[in-house]
């Protein structure tokens, strides 16, 4: 709506916002790259904690349910270590460096998986089948790595005399 002198009438608060916006736009360099954009983050979502995956190394024994300090692979600047919990398998003592994967859930780090050469409990041979041949029992075995507890079963064989 035009006023008495041909001007348009606007409210005082809108006029001030318009002046402020024009002032901000005028302060940007024309045709040049913007070096800084003002950003305002509203709200605080402190409950958000991203899950993170990292490749690390460790040495020595690592018991189940125990924490161990692991070193981030390829990171030389400190801090480059965190404490992670092993929930899966026990590792025997070794002086060799073992590579592993860890993941962060909330604020805690957990072992996901070690490399295939990690010093775990290993059974070199396990029984896969038994057959009865002409000379006696024949056992077939194979080499495997065991990640869980190994149990042994004993079969007692008795002898009887024939009369």
Secondary structure, DSSP 8 states (H G I E B T S, - for coil): -B-TTS-B---HHHHHHHHHHHHHHHTS-SSS----------S--TT----EEEEEEE-S-B-TTEEEEEEETT--SS--EEEEEE-S--B---SS-EEEEEEEETTEEEEEEE-TTS-B-EEEEEEEEEEE-SSSEEEEEEEEE--S---------------
